[in-house]
């Protein structure tokens, strides 16, 4: 089942990945033709001949919130800790999530239920253009505000659980770094190193397609909703370099856009479909620090995102939030000759 899910995920990601690769490969070729001299090496050090392997531990808290005049539901998956493995080479980055159920805080299945899931992502980072795509699958949620429905509930008691609730999402963004002296890769993929402090205004287009499906068998009623968000944002990112290898990084980006929702309510043998649309507001921010040496690196980031969307002309809102603390460490080593040769054949 897990292998089938991974194959399905790769199939979903492939068309978007190929599209972005085609677009940005063309942009890279144009940049290479237009550039008469290499970038200013006093600001950025590049590791084009190095493979970067990075491992990260994430403390994650993701919530789905539905709120109206007389109700509020806060749904969360159970795992508190995730492992993420990255493979980065030049402008290409891949990563995969893993839920370690053996860790304390991830094995309280009796209290919060069990969540199964997988996350796969890729990013394309060029001199100033960038794009990323991420797919996530979770099955199994619990009602964080159970006490609102069971007044006698006490901490340590089992939460209300929805083990057959499935949430799938595909999201990504395309953006442009207006300051070539700022390396976005130094703070994300570590395929570069920022040598001097720099900041940049960064406009971007982002999207998200999410399916929320309650598949509880024999339920008197259940719902399935499809959400599509399209947003235009502009933010600022700055890297403060203390002593070449030691740096602090921060960013903040507000975005505005529109959301489209298709809601199907299943009651026994009947099904009702409603369509809603409305504006959406989103913001995301990150602060952190790291040590970026020639051969190895490590760091810690806190990242938060939040979005709120109106449901048509009603007073109901649907929101989701994601806050996580990430610890990471990695190493660089010389890429094997066959990889460098094949890369040069394809992209040069």
C-alpha positions as CSV (number, residue, x, y, z in Angstrom):
1,X,0.0,0.0,0.0
2,X,2.8,2.4,0.9
3,X,4.6,1.7,-2.4
4,X,1.4,2.3,-4.3
5,X,0.9,5.6,-2.5
6,X,4.4,6.7,-3.4
7,X,4.0,5.8,-7.0
8,X,0.7,7.7,-7.1
9,X,2.4,10.7,-5.5
10,X,5.2,10.7,-8.1
11,X,2.6,10.5,-10.9
12,X,0.8,13.5,-9.5
13,X,4.0,15.5,-9.1
14,X,5.6,14.6,-12.5
15,X,3.6,16.9,-14.9
16,X,4.1,20.0,-12.7
17,X,7.8,19.2,-12.3
18,X,8.4,18.7,-16.0
19,X,6.6,22.0,-16.7
20,X,8.7,23.9,-14.2
21,X,11.9,22.2,-15.4
22,X,11.2,23.2,-19.0
23,X,10.4,26.8,-18.1
24,X,13.3,27.3,-15.8
25,X,15.8,25.5,-18.0
26,X,14.9,27.9,-20.7
27,X,15.3,30.8,-18.3
28,X,18.7,29.5,-17.2
29,X,19.9,29.2,-20.8
30,X,18.9,32.8,-21.4
31,X,20.7,33.9,-18.3
32,X,23.8,32.1,-19.2
33,X,23.8,33.6,-22.7
34,X,23.2,37.1,-21.4
35,X,25.7,37.1,-18.6
36,X,29.0,38.4,-19.7
37,X,30.8,37.8,-16.4
38,X,30.1,35.5,-13.4
39,X,28.2,36.7,-10.4
40,X,30.0,38.7,-7.7
41,X,31.9,36.1,-5.7
42,X,32.4,38.5,-2.9
43,X,28.7,38.0,-1.9
44,X,28.0,34.4,-2.7
45,X,30.1,31.2,-2.7
46,X,28.7,28.4,-4.9
47,X,29.3,24.7,-4.5
48,X,28.3,23.6,-8.1
49,X,30.4,20.4,-8.0
50,X,29.1,19.3,-4.6
51,X,26.2,17.0,-3.6
52,X,24.4,18.2,-0.5
53,X,22.8,15.7,1.9
54,X,20.7,17.1,4.7
55,X,18.7,15.5,7.5
56,X,16.1,17.5,9.5
57,X,13.9,16.9,12.5
58,X,10.7,18.9,12.5
59,X,8.4,19.7,15.3
60,X,5.1,20.2,13.5
61,X,1.6,21.3,14.5
62,X,-0.8,21.5,11.6
63,X,-4.4,22.4,12.1
64,X,-7.6,22.6,9.9
65,X,-10.1,25.1,11.4
66,X,-13.7,25.5,10.4
67,X,-15.5,28.3,12.2
68,X,-18.9,29.8,12.0
69,X,-21.4,31.7,14.2
70,X,-22.2,28.8,16.5
71,X,-19.4,26.3,16.0
72,X,-15.6,25.9,15.8
73,X,-13.8,22.7,14.8
74,X,-10.0,22.3,15.1
75,X,-8.7,19.1,13.6
76,X,-5.1,18.0,13.8
77,X,-3.0,14.9,12.8
78,X,-1.3,13.1,15.6
79,X,2.4,13.1,14.9
80,X,4.4,15.8,16.7
81,X,7.8,14.9,15.2
82,X,8.8,14.4,11.5
83,X,12.1,13.4,9.9
84,X,12.9,14.9,6.5
85,X,15.7,13.9,4.2
86,X,17.0,16.2,1.5
87,X,19.1,15.6,-1.6
88,X,20.4,18.8,-3.3
89,X,22.6,19.1,-6.4
90,X,23.1,22.5,-8.1
91,X,19.6,23.9,-8.9
92,X,17.6,20.7,-8.1
93,X,16.4,19.6,-4.6
94,X,14.3,16.7,-3.5
95,X,13.0,15.8,-0.1
96,X,10.8,13.2,1.6
97,X,9.1,13.1,5.0
98,X,9.0,10.2,7.4
99,X,6.8,9.8,10.6
100,X,8.8,8.1,13.3
101,X,6.0,6.6,15.4
102,X,8.5,5.2,17.9
103,X,9.4,8.7,19.3
104,X,7.8,10.0,22.5
105,X,4.8,12.2,21.5
106,X,4.2,10.2,18.3
107,X,3.1,7.0,20.0
108,X,0.0,8.3,22.0
109,X,-2.4,6.5,19.7
110,X,-4.9,5.7,22.5
111,X,-5.3,9.4,23.2
112,X,-5.2,11.0,19.8
113,X,-5.4,8.2,17.3
114,X,-2.9,7.2,14.7
115,X,-2.0,9.3,11.7
116,X,-0.4,7.7,8.6
117,X,1.1,10.0,6.0
118,X,3.8,10.8,3.5
119,X,5.3,14.0,2.1
120,X,7.3,14.5,-1.0
121,X,8.7,17.7,-2.5
122,X,11.0,19.2,-5.0
123,X,12.5,22.6,-5.7
124,X,14.2,24.3,-8.6
125,X,16.5,27.2,-7.6
126,X,18.3,29.3,-10.2
127,X,20.2,32.5,-9.9
128,X,17.1,34.6,-9.3
129,X,14.1,32.4,-10.3
130,X,12.8,29.7,-8.1
131,X,9.9,27.2,-8.0
132,X,8.8,24.5,-5.5
133,X,6.2,21.7,-5.5
134,X,5.1,19.7,-2.4
135,X,2.6,16.8,-2.0
136,X,1.3,15.7,1.3
137,X,-1.0,12.9,2.4
138,X,-2.4,12.3,5.9
139,X,-5.0,9.9,7.2
140,X,-6.3,10.1,10.7
141,X,-7.2,13.2,12.7
142,X,-8.4,14.2,16.1
143,X,-10.6,17.0,17.4
144,X,-8.2,19.3,19.3
145,X,-11.1,21.2,21.0
146,X,-12.9,18.1,22.2
147,X,-13.8,19.8,25.5
148,X,-16.2,22.1,23.5
149,X,-18.3,19.0,22.8
150,X,-17.6,17.0,26.0
151,X,-17.5,19.4,28.9
152,X,-16.3,16.7,31.3
153,X,-13.3,15.9,29.1
154,X,-9.9,16.2,31.0
155,X,-6.3,16.3,29.7
156,X,-5.2,12.7,29.3
157,X,-8.7,11.5,28.2
158,X,-9.1,10.3,24.6
159,X,-9.9,13.0,22.1
160,X,-12.7,12.7,19.6
161,X,-11.0,10.9,16.7
162,X,-11.7,10.6,13.0
163,X,-9.4,7.8,11.9
164,X,-10.8,7.6,8.3
165,X,-10.4,11.3,7.6
166,X,-8.0,11.8,4.6
167,X,-6.4,15.1,3.7
168,X,-4.3,15.4,0.4
169,X,-2.7,18.5,-0.8
170,X,-0.5,19.6,-3.7
171,X,1.0,23.1,-3.4
172,X,3.8,25.1,-4.8
173,X,5.1,28.5,-5.8
174,X,7.0,30.4,-8.5
175,X,8.9,33.5,-7.5
176,X,11.7,35.9,-8.4
177,X,14.6,37.2,-6.2
178,X,15.1,40.9,-7.1
179,X,18.6,41.1,-5.5
180,X,21.2,38.8,-7.1
181,X,23.5,39.5,-4.1
182,X,21.1,37.5,-1.8
183,X,21.4,33.7,-2.0
184,X,18.0,32.0,-1.3
185,X,19.8,28.7,-1.6
186,X,22.2,29.5,1.2
187,X,19.2,29.5,3.6
188,X,17.2,26.6,2.1
189,X,19.2,24.0,0.2
190,X,22.7,25.0,1.4
191,X,24.1,24.6,-2.2
192,X,25.6,28.1,-1.7
193,X,27.0,30.2,1.1
194,X,26.2,33.8,1.8
195,X,29.4,35.8,2.5
196,X,28.0,39.3,3.1
197,X,24.7,40.4,4.6
198,X,22.0,41.1,2.0
199,X,18.2,41.4,1.6
200,X,15.7,41.2,-1.2
201,X,12.2,42.0,-2.2
202,X,10.6,38.7,-3.5
203,X,7.3,38.6,-5.4
204,X,5.8,35.2,-6.0
205,X,2.7,33.3,-7.2
206,X,1.6,30.4,-5.1
207,X,-1.2,27.8,-5.3
208,X,-2.7,25.0,-3.3
209,X,-5.1,22.2,-4.2
210,X,-6.4,20.3,-1.2
211,X,-8.9,17.5,-0.7
212,X,-10.5,16.9,2.7
213,X,-12.5,13.6,2.7
214,X,-14.2,12.0,5.7
215,X,-14.4,8.3,4.7
216,X,-15.8,7.1,8.0
217,X,-17.8,3.9,7.1
218,X,-21.4,3.5,8.1
219,X,-21.6,7.2,9.1
220,X,-25.0,8.8,9.0
221,X,-23.5,11.7,7.0
222,X,-20.0,12.6,5.7
223,X,-18.4,15.3,3.6
224,X,-15.8,15.7,1.0
225,X,-14.5,19.1,0.0
226,X,-12.1,20.2,-2.8
227,X,-10.3,23.5,-2.3
228,X,-8.2,25.5,-4.8
229,X,-6.3,28.6,-3.7
230,X,-4.4,30.9,-6.0
231,X,-2.4,33.8,-4.4
232,X,-0.2,36.6,-5.4
233,X,2.3,37.7,-2.7
234,X,5.3,39.9,-2.1
235,X,7.7,39.7,0.8
236,X,11.1,40.4,2.1
237,X,14.0,38.2,3.1
238,X,17.3,39.1,4.7
239,X,20.4,37.2,5.7
240,X,22.7,38.7,8.3
241,X,26.2,37.3,8.0
242,X,28.2,37.5,11.3
243,X,31.5,35.7,10.4
244,X,31.1,34.2,6.9
245,X,29.9,30.9,8.2
246,X,27.6,32.1,11.0
247,X,24.3,33.8,9.8
248,X,20.8,34.8,10.9
249,X,17.9,34.6,8.4
250,X,14.4,36.1,8.4
251,X,11.6,36.4,6.0
252,X,7.9,37.5,5.9
253,X,5.5,37.3,3.0
254,X,1.8,38.3,3.0
255,X,-0.4,37.0,0.1
256,X,-3.8,37.7,-1.2
257,X,-5.9,35.7,-3.7
258,X,-9.1,33.8,-4.4
259,X,-10.3,30.4,-3.3
260,X,-12.8,28.0,-4.9
261,X,-14.5,25.2,-2.9
262,X,-16.6,22.3,-4.0
263,X,-18.4,20.6,-1.0
264,X,-20.2,17.3,-1.3
265,X,-22.4,16.2,1.6
266,X,-23.3,12.5,1.7
267,X,-26.4,11.5,3.7
268,X,-27.2,7.8,3.3
269,X,-27.9,7.3,-0.4
270,X,-28.3,11.0,-1.2
271,X,-25.6,13.5,-2.1
272,X,-25.7,17.3,-2.2
273,X,-23.1,19.4,-3.9
274,X,-22.4,23.1,-3.1
275,X,-20.0,25.5,-4.8
276,X,-18.4,28.4,-2.9
277,X,-15.8,31.0,-3.6
278,X,-14.3,34.0,-1.9
279,X,-11.2,35.9,-1.1
280,X,-8.3,34.4,0.8
281,X,-5.5,35.9,2.9
282,X,-2.3,34.1,3.8
283,X,1.0,35.0,5.4
284,X,4.1,33.0,6.1
285,X,7.3,33.9,8.0
286,X,10.6,32.3,9.1
287,X,13.4,33.2,11.5
288,X,16.5,31.2,12.2
289,X,20.2,30.9,12.4
290,X,22.8,28.5,11.0
291,X,26.5,27.7,10.6
292,X,27.4,27.1,7.0
293,X,31.0,25.8,6.6
294,X,32.7,24.6,3.4
295,X,32.1,20.9,4.2
296,X,29.3,20.8,6.7
297,X,26.5,22.9,8.0
298,X,23.8,23.0,10.7
299,X,21.0,25.3,11.8
300,X,17.6,25.9,13.4
301,X,14.5,27.6,11.9
302,X,11.0,28.4,13.1
303,X,8.5,28.7,10.3
304,X,4.8,29.6,10.5
305,X,2.1,29.9,7.9
306,X,-1.6,30.8,8.2
307,X,-4.4,31.3,5.8
308,X,-8.1,32.3,6.2
309,X,-10.7,32.0,3.5
310,X,-14.3,33.3,3.4
311,X,-17.0,30.8,2.3
312,X,-19.1,32.8,-0.2
313,X,-21.5,35.3,1.4
314,X,-21.9,33.4,4.7
315,X,-20.1,34.1,7.9
316,X,-18.3,30.8,7.9
317,X,-14.5,30.7,7.6
318,X,-12.1,27.9,6.8
319,X,-8.6,28.3,7.9
320,X,-5.4,26.2,8.3
321,X,-2.2,26.9,10.1
322,X,1.2,25.3,10.2
323,X,4.0,26.1,12.7
324,X,7.1,24.1,13.0
325,X,10.6,24.2,14.5
326,X,13.3,22.6,12.4
327,X,16.7,21.4,13.4
328,X,18.9,20.3,10.5
329,X,22.5,19.2,9.7
330,X,24.2,18.2,6.5
331,X,27.4,17.6,4.6
332,X,28.7,18.3,1.1
333,X,30.9,16.0,-0.9
334,X,32.2,16.0,-4.5
335,X,29.6,14.7,-7.0
336,X,30.7,11.6,-8.9
337,X,32.0,12.2,-12.4
338,X,29.1,10.4,-14.2
339,X,26.6,12.8,-12.5
340,X,28.5,15.9,-13.5
341,X,28.9,14.7,-17.1
342,X,25.2,13.8,-17.5
343,X,24.2,17.1,-15.9
344,X,26.4,19.0,-18.3
345,X,25.0,17.1,-21.3
346,X,21.4,17.9,-20.3
347,X,21.7,21.5,-19.2
348,X,24.6,22.9,-21.2
